[in-house]
Amino acid sequence: MEFGPLIKYYRTQKGITQKELAAGICSIPHLSKIENNSKDANEETISLLLERLEVSFEEMEEKEELIKSLLKDFAEKINFYLREEIEIIFNSLKEIEHVIPFSAHMYSYELYKYRYLLFKGLLTEADAQRDILYKQKKNFSQHEKYLFRYYNAVSLILKGHHKKADEIFDELFVENNNETTNGEFLYHWALVKSALDQPGHAIHFGRSALQIFMNQHNFYRILHTLMLLGISYTNSKIYEEAQVCFKHLIRNAELLKEERMLPQIYHNMGYLQDKMNNVKEALTYYEKSLSLQTIKNQNYLVTLYGIGEIYYKLSDMEKAEECFLQVKELSKGIGTKKQGLLADFYLLQMDSPEKAMKFLEVKVIPFLEGSKEHKEDMIHFYKLLSEHYHHQEKYLEAVNYLSKIT
C-alpha cells in the first residue's frame, strides 16, 4: 500500500491541514515528503498519522490483501464466463475503489475494468478506459503490458476488426509464449481465425482451447468452444465431426439450461443438416431455433430465411413464399440488406426464372462480392448463373462464372 498518497487523500478529504495532522507526530516538511513519496516513514509514524485521520493501519493492509484476492477471483470468473459471480466481484471492487489507487494493484484493477466493460459489450466505455490505460502503459509490468494488448485484441474482435486482432495475437504468441497457452487466449484466436475464413487454424486453436477447458471443468467455455469447432468443421466440410460437436452442445446446453445459446446451436445444426442434404432434419432444427427466438432481430431473420430455403428445396412453394415475404418485410425494419435481397431473388424465381437470374446478376452478386464475407453464397449463385447461361448456350458467360468459383 502507498501510505504517503493515502494519508494525503484522507487528510484532504477531511479538510485537515498538514500542520494539524503533523502536530506532535512529525515536522510539517517531513509529512510533506511522506505524502509525496519522497521519504520513507517508519511504521509507527504512519500508524500515528492514520490514527489521527481515524483510519486503521491494519485495515489498510487487509484491504491490500482483499484487492489482490478480488482481482484474482475476477480473472478466474471471467475465464469461466460466470456472469453472476463477475457482477458480485466487480461490485465488491467498486466499494473499495477509492483505496485501490494507493495499492500495488492499481493498474491491474484498471485493466480488469477494461476487460469487464468488454465482457458487458459496453464498447464506448471500454474505448474510454483503453485511452486512460494507454497514457499509463509505460508504468505497466510485463504481465500488465500483455493484458493490455490482449484486451485490445478482444476489443477489435467485438468491433469486427479481425485482421488487426489476428496480428496482435500473432505478436503476443511469439513474444509471450507462456502467457498465451491459456484457454481464453486460444479460444479468442480460434474465433478470429474462423472469422477470417481460416477454418483449419480455427480448428487447431479451438481443439487446444477445448482440451484446456475440459481439464479445468470450465463448462461454459466448453460450450462456446464446441460451437466454434462445430462451425469450423462445417465450413471445412468435415460434417461428421461437426455433427458430434453440435450433438454434445445440444445435450450439455439443455442440461445447463443455457437458453441463450440454444437458438444458435439449433440454427447451426440446421445449417449443417442442410449441407448434408438432410433437408427435413434441417427444417426441424431451424424451426426449434425460431421458436426460441422471441425478438425479431438479425438472428431471427437469418433462421427464417433458412426455413424459406428449405421449403423451396422441398418444393413447398406456398410456405416458401410466406417465409420470404416475411423476410423481405423484416429486413426493411432491421436494416439488413442481404436476406432481403436473397428473399427477393427467390420470390422472383417462383414467378419468373428469367427475371430472377437477371436480378441475381445485377443486384445480388455485386452485393455479395462487395461484402467479402459470403463465400458459400457466392459459390452457390455463381453455379446457378453458370448453369443458366449454359442452358442458353451462352458458353462464354457460363465459363466466366465457373472461373469465379476457382
C-alpha positions as CSV (number, residue, x, y, z in Angstrom):
1,M,0.0,0.0,0.0
2,E,1.3,3.5,-0.9
3,F,0.7,5.0,2.5
4,G,2.0,8.5,1.7
5,P,-0.5,9.3,-1.0
6,L,-3.2,7.5,1.1
7,I,-2.5,9.9,4.0
8,K,-2.7,12.9,1.7
9,Y,-6.0,11.6,0.3
10,Y,-7.7,11.2,3.7
11,R,-6.2,14.4,5.1
12,T,-7.5,16.4,2.1
13,Q,-10.9,14.6,2.2
14,K,-11.3,15.5,5.9
15,G,-10.2,19.1,5.4
16,I,-7.2,18.9,7.8
17,T,-4.0,20.9,7.2
18,Q,-0.5,19.4,7.2
19,K,0.2,21.5,10.4
20,E,-2.8,20.0,12.2
21,L,-2.0,16.4,11.1
22,A,1.7,16.6,11.9
23,A,1.4,18.3,15.3
24,G,3.2,16.1,17.9
25,I,4.0,13.3,15.4
26,C,6.5,14.8,12.9
27,S,7.6,18.0,11.3
28,I,5.5,19.6,8.5
29,P,8.4,19.2,5.9
30,H,8.7,15.5,7.0
31,L,4.9,15.0,6.5
32,S,5.1,16.7,3.1
33,K,7.9,14.3,2.0
34,I,5.9,11.3,3.2
35,E,2.8,12.4,1.3
36,N,4.8,12.9,-1.9
37,N,6.5,9.5,-1.5
38,S,9.9,11.3,-1.4
39,K,10.7,10.0,2.1
40,D,10.1,6.7,3.7
41,A,8.4,6.8,7.2
42,N,8.6,4.1,9.8
43,E,5.5,2.1,10.7
44,E,5.0,3.9,14.0
45,T,4.8,7.3,12.3
46,I,2.4,6.0,9.6
47,S,0.2,4.4,12.3
48,L,0.0,7.6,14.3
49,L,-0.8,9.7,11.2
50,L,-3.5,7.2,10.1
51,E,-4.9,7.0,13.7
52,R,-5.3,10.8,13.8
53,L,-7.2,10.5,10.5
54,E,-9.3,7.8,12.0
55,V,-8.0,5.2,9.6
56,S,-6.7,1.8,10.8
57,F,-3.2,0.8,9.6
58,E,-4.2,-2.9,9.9
59,E,-7.4,-2.3,8.0
60,M,-5.5,-0.7,5.1
61,E,-3.1,-3.7,4.9
62,E,-6.2,-6.0,5.0
63,K,-7.7,-4.1,2.1
64,E,-4.5,-4.5,0.1
65,E,-4.9,-8.3,0.5
66,L,-8.6,-8.0,-0.3
67,I,-7.9,-6.2,-3.5
68,K,-5.4,-8.8,-4.5
69,S,-7.8,-11.6,-3.7
70,L,-10.7,-10.0,-5.5
71,L,-8.7,-9.3,-8.7
72,K,-7.5,-12.9,-8.7
73,D,-11.1,-14.1,-8.3
74,F,-12.3,-11.7,-11.0
75,A,-9.8,-13.1,-13.5
76,E,-10.9,-16.6,-12.8
77,K,-14.6,-15.8,-13.1
78,I,-14.0,-14.1,-16.4
79,N,-12.2,-17.1,-17.7
80,F,-15.1,-19.4,-16.5
81,Y,-17.7,-17.0,-18.0
82,L,-19.6,-16.9,-14.8
83,R,-21.8,-13.8,-15.3
84,E,-23.4,-13.5,-11.8
85,E,-20.2,-14.0,-9.9
86,I,-18.4,-11.5,-12.2
87,E,-21.0,-8.9,-11.2
88,I,-20.7,-9.6,-7.5
89,I,-16.9,-9.3,-7.5
90,F,-16.9,-6.2,-9.6
91,N,-19.4,-4.5,-7.2
92,S,-17.1,-5.5,-4.3
93,L,-14.2,-3.9,-6.0
94,K,-16.2,-0.7,-6.7
95,E,-17.0,-0.4,-3.0
96,I,-13.2,-0.1,-2.2
97,E,-12.3,1.7,-5.4
98,H,-11.2,4.8,-3.5
99,V,-8.4,2.8,-1.9
100,I,-7.2,0.9,-5.0
101,P,-5.1,3.8,-6.4
102,F,-2.9,3.6,-3.3
103,S,-2.4,-0.1,-3.6
104,A,0.1,-2.1,-5.6
105,H,-2.7,-3.3,-7.9
106,M,-3.9,0.0,-9.3
107,Y,-3.0,-0.8,-13.0
108,S,-4.3,-4.4,-12.7
109,Y,-7.6,-3.1,-11.5
110,E,-7.9,-0.6,-14.3
111,L,-7.0,-3.4,-16.8
112,Y,-9.7,-5.7,-15.4
113,K,-12.2,-2.9,-15.5
114,Y,-11.4,-2.6,-19.2
115,R,-12.0,-6.4,-19.6
116,Y,-15.2,-6.1,-17.6
117,L,-16.6,-3.4,-20.0
118,L,-15.7,-5.5,-23.0
119,F,-17.4,-8.5,-21.4
120,K,-20.5,-6.5,-20.9
121,G,-20.3,-5.2,-24.5
122,L,-20.1,-1.6,-23.4
123,L,-17.7,-0.6,-26.2
124,T,-17.9,3.2,-25.9
125,E,-17.0,3.0,-22.2
126,A,-14.3,0.4,-23.0
127,D,-12.7,2.7,-25.5
128,A,-12.6,5.5,-22.9
129,Q,-11.0,3.1,-20.4
130,R,-8.5,2.0,-23.1
131,D,-7.5,5.6,-23.7
132,I,-6.9,6.1,-19.9
133,L,-4.7,3.0,-19.8
134,Y,-2.8,3.9,-22.9
135,K,-1.4,7.0,-21.1
136,Q,-0.2,4.8,-18.2
137,K,1.2,1.9,-20.2
138,K,4.9,2.9,-19.6
139,N,4.3,2.1,-15.9
140,F,2.9,-1.4,-16.6
141,S,4.6,-4.6,-15.6
142,Q,5.4,-7.2,-18.3
143,H,2.2,-9.1,-17.5
144,E,0.1,-5.9,-17.5
145,K,1.5,-4.9,-20.9
146,Y,0.5,-8.4,-22.2
147,L,-3.0,-8.0,-20.7
148,F,-3.4,-4.5,-22.3
149,R,-2.6,-5.8,-25.8
150,Y,-4.7,-8.9,-25.4
151,Y,-7.7,-6.9,-24.3
152,N,-7.2,-4.6,-27.2
153,A,-7.4,-7.6,-29.5
154,V,-10.7,-8.7,-27.8
155,S,-12.0,-5.2,-28.4
156,L,-11.1,-5.5,-32.1
157,I,-13.0,-8.8,-32.3
158,L,-16.1,-7.2,-30.8
159,K,-15.9,-4.4,-33.4
160,G,-15.3,-6.9,-36.3
161,H,-11.7,-5.9,-37.0
162,H,-10.5,-9.5,-37.1
163,K,-7.4,-8.9,-39.3
164,K,-5.9,-6.4,-36.8
165,A,-6.8,-8.7,-33.9
166,D,-5.1,-11.6,-35.6
167,E,-1.9,-9.5,-35.9
168,I,-1.9,-8.8,-32.2
169,F,-2.5,-12.5,-31.3
170,D,0.4,-13.5,-33.6
171,E,2.8,-11.0,-32.0
172,L,1.7,-12.0,-28.5
173,F,2.1,-15.7,-29.2
174,V,5.7,-15.1,-30.4
175,E,6.6,-12.7,-27.6
176,N,4.8,-14.2,-24.6
177,N,4.6,-17.9,-25.2
178,N,4.0,-18.8,-21.6
179,E,1.1,-16.3,-21.3
180,T,-0.6,-17.4,-24.5
181,T,-1.0,-21.1,-23.7
182,N,-4.2,-20.5,-21.7
183,G,-7.7,-21.4,-22.9
184,E,-9.1,-17.9,-23.2
185,F,-6.3,-16.7,-25.5
186,L,-6.5,-19.8,-27.7
187,Y,-10.3,-19.6,-27.8
188,H,-10.2,-15.9,-28.9
189,W,-7.6,-16.6,-31.5
190,A,-9.7,-19.5,-32.9
191,L,-12.6,-17.1,-33.1
192,V,-10.5,-14.7,-35.1
193,K,-9.3,-17.5,-37.5
194,S,-12.9,-18.6,-38.0
195,A,-14.0,-15.0,-38.9
196,L,-11.1,-14.8,-41.3
197,D,-12.3,-17.9,-43.1
198,Q,-9.3,-20.0,-41.9
199,P,-11.2,-23.0,-40.5
200,G,-8.0,-25.2,-40.3
201,H,-6.4,-22.7,-38.0
202,A,-9.6,-22.2,-36.1
203,I,-9.9,-26.0,-35.5
204,H,-6.3,-26.2,-34.4
205,F,-6.6,-23.4,-31.8
206,G,-10.1,-24.4,-30.9
207,R,-9.1,-28.0,-30.1
208,S,-6.2,-26.8,-27.9
209,A,-8.6,-24.4,-26.1
210,L,-11.2,-27.2,-25.6
211,Q,-8.6,-29.5,-24.0
212,I,-7.6,-26.8,-21.5
213,F,-11.3,-26.0,-20.7
214,M,-12.1,-29.7,-20.3
215,N,-9.2,-30.1,-17.9
216,Q,-10.5,-27.1,-15.9
217,H,-14.1,-28.3,-16.0
218,N,-14.9,-24.9,-17.5
219,F,-18.4,-25.8,-18.7
220,Y,-19.5,-22.6,-20.3
221,R,-16.3,-22.2,-22.2
222,I,-16.5,-25.8,-23.3
223,L,-19.9,-24.9,-24.9
224,H,-18.5,-21.8,-26.6
225,T,-15.6,-23.7,-28.0
226,L,-17.7,-26.6,-29.2
227,M,-19.9,-24.1,-31.0
228,L,-16.8,-22.6,-32.7
229,L,-15.5,-26.0,-33.6
230,G,-18.8,-27.2,-35.0
231,I,-19.0,-24.1,-37.3
232,S,-15.3,-24.5,-38.3
233,Y,-15.8,-28.3,-39.1
234,T,-18.9,-27.4,-41.1
235,N,-17.0,-24.8,-43.1
236,S,-14.3,-27.3,-43.7
237,K,-16.9,-29.9,-44.9
238,I,-15.9,-32.2,-42.0
239,Y,-19.5,-32.9,-41.4
240,E,-19.3,-35.9,-39.1
241,E,-17.1,-34.1,-36.6
242,A,-19.4,-31.0,-36.8
243,Q,-22.4,-33.2,-36.0
244,V,-20.6,-34.7,-33.0
245,C,-19.9,-31.1,-31.7
246,F,-23.4,-30.0,-32.1
247,K,-24.9,-33.1,-30.5
248,H,-22.7,-32.6,-27.5
249,L,-23.7,-28.9,-27.5
250,I,-27.4,-29.7,-27.5
251,R,-27.2,-32.2,-24.7
252,N,-24.9,-30.0,-22.5
253,A,-26.7,-26.7,-23.2
254,E,-30.0,-28.4,-22.3
255,L,-28.5,-29.8,-19.0
256,L,-27.0,-26.4,-18.1
257,K,-30.3,-24.7,-19.1
258,E,-28.2,-22.4,-21.2
259,E,-31.2,-21.0,-23.1
260,R,-29.2,-18.1,-24.6
261,M,-27.1,-20.4,-26.7
262,L,-29.8,-23.0,-27.7
263,P,-31.3,-21.0,-30.6
264,Q,-27.9,-20.5,-32.1
265,I,-27.0,-24.2,-31.6
266,Y,-30.2,-25.4,-33.2
267,H,-29.7,-23.0,-36.1
268,N,-26.1,-24.2,-36.7
269,M,-27.2,-27.8,-36.5
270,G,-30.0,-27.0,-39.1
271,Y,-27.4,-25.4,-41.4
272,L,-25.2,-28.5,-41.0
273,Q,-28.0,-30.8,-41.8
274,D,-28.9,-28.7,-44.9
275,K,-25.2,-29.1,-46.0
276,M,-25.5,-32.8,-45.5
277,N,-28.7,-32.8,-47.7
278,N,-30.8,-33.9,-44.7
279,V,-33.4,-31.2,-45.5
280,K,-36.2,-32.4,-43.3
281,E,-33.9,-32.7,-40.3
282,A,-32.6,-29.2,-41.2
283,L,-36.1,-27.8,-41.1
284,T,-36.8,-29.4,-37.7
285,Y,-33.7,-27.7,-36.2
286,Y,-34.4,-24.4,-37.8
287,E,-37.9,-24.4,-36.5
288,K,-36.7,-25.3,-33.0
289,S,-34.3,-22.3,-33.2
290,L,-37.0,-19.9,-34.4
291,S,-39.4,-21.0,-31.7
292,L,-36.9,-19.9,-29.0
293,Q,-36.2,-16.5,-30.6
294,T,-38.6,-14.0,-29.2
295,I,-37.0,-10.8,-30.6
296,K,-37.3,-10.3,-34.4
297,N,-33.6,-9.3,-34.9
298,Q,-30.8,-10.3,-37.3
299,N,-30.6,-13.9,-36.0
300,Y,-34.3,-14.3,-36.3
301,L,-34.2,-13.1,-39.9
302,V,-31.3,-15.5,-40.8
303,T,-33.2,-18.5,-39.4
304,L,-36.4,-17.6,-41.0
305,Y,-34.6,-17.2,-44.3
306,G,-33.1,-20.7,-43.8
307,I,-36.6,-22.1,-43.3
308,G,-37.7,-20.4,-46.5
309,E,-34.8,-22.0,-48.4
310,I,-35.7,-25.5,-47.0
311,Y,-39.3,-25.2,-48.1
312,Y,-38.1,-24.1,-51.5
313,K,-35.9,-27.2,-51.8
314,L,-38.9,-29.3,-50.7
315,S,-41.0,-27.7,-53.4
316,D,-43.5,-26.3,-50.9
317,M,-43.7,-23.0,-52.7
318,E,-46.7,-21.7,-50.7
319,K,-44.7,-21.9,-47.4
320,A,-41.5,-20.8,-49.0
321,E,-43.2,-17.7,-50.4
322,E,-44.7,-17.0,-46.9
323,C,-41.3,-17.1,-45.3
324,F,-39.6,-15.0,-48.0
325,L,-42.3,-12.3,-47.8
326,Q,-41.8,-12.1,-44.0
327,V,-38.0,-11.9,-44.5
328,K,-38.4,-9.1,-47.0
329,E,-40.6,-7.1,-44.6
330,L,-38.4,-7.8,-41.6
331,S,-35.2,-6.9,-43.4
332,K,-36.6,-3.4,-44.0
333,G,-37.3,-2.8,-40.3
334,I,-34.0,-4.3,-39.2
335,G,-32.0,-2.6,-41.9
336,T,-30.4,-5.8,-43.1
337,K,-29.8,-5.9,-46.8
338,K,-28.5,-9.4,-47.6
339,Q,-31.5,-11.6,-46.5
340,G,-33.9,-9.0,-48.1
341,L,-32.1,-9.3,-51.5
342,L,-32.0,-13.1,-51.4
343,A,-35.7,-13.3,-50.4
344,D,-36.4,-11.0,-53.4
345,F,-34.4,-13.4,-55.7
346,Y,-36.4,-16.4,-54.6
347,L,-39.7,-14.6,-54.9
348,L,-38.8,-13.7,-58.5
349,Q,-37.6,-17.2,-59.1
350,M,-41.1,-18.5,-58.2
351,D,-42.7,-16.0,-60.6
352,S,-40.2,-15.5,-63.4
353,P,-36.9,-17.5,-63.5
354,E,-35.5,-15.3,-66.3
355,K,-36.1,-12.1,-64.2
356,A,-34.7,-13.8,-61.2
357,M,-31.4,-14.6,-63.0
358,K,-31.1,-11.0,-64.2
359,F,-31.8,-9.8,-60.6
360,L,-29.2,-12.2,-59.3
361,E,-26.6,-10.9,-61.7
362,V,-27.3,-7.2,-61.4
363,K,-28.2,-6.9,-57.7
364,V,-27.3,-10.0,-55.6
365,I,-23.9,-10.9,-56.9
366,P,-22.4,-7.3,-56.8
367,F,-23.7,-7.0,-53.1
368,L,-22.1,-10.4,-52.1
369,E,-18.8,-9.6,-53.9
370,G,-18.7,-6.2,-52.2
371,S,-19.4,-7.5,-48.7
372,K,-16.5,-10.1,-49.0
373,E,-18.0,-12.3,-46.3
374,H,-20.4,-14.6,-48.0
375,K,-18.1,-17.1,-49.9
376,E,-20.6,-20.1,-49.7
377,D,-23.4,-18.0,-51.0
378,M,-21.3,-16.6,-53.9
379,I,-20.2,-20.1,-55.0
380,H,-23.8,-21.3,-54.9
381,F,-25.1,-18.4,-57.0
382,Y,-22.1,-18.5,-59.4
383,K,-23.1,-22.1,-60.2
384,L,-26.7,-21.1,-60.7
385,L,-25.7,-18.4,-63.2
386,S,-23.2,-20.7,-65.0
387,E,-25.9,-23.4,-65.4
388,H,-28.4,-20.7,-66.6
389,Y,-26.1,-19.5,-69.3
390,H,-25.0,-23.0,-70.2
391,H,-28.7,-23.9,-70.9
392,Q,-29.0,-20.8,-73.0
393,E,-25.8,-21.9,-74.9
394,K,-24.0,-18.7,-73.8
395,Y,-20.9,-20.6,-73.1
396,L,-18.6,-17.6,-72.6
397,E,-20.8,-16.2,-69.8
398,A,-21.1,-19.7,-68.3
399,V,-17.3,-20.2,-68.2
400,N,-16.9,-16.7,-66.7
401,Y,-19.0,-17.6,-63.6
402,L,-17.3,-21.0,-63.4
403,S,-13.9,-19.3,-63.3
404,K,-15.1,-17.1,-60.5
405,I,-15.6,-20.2,-58.4
406,T,-12.0,-21.2,-58.8
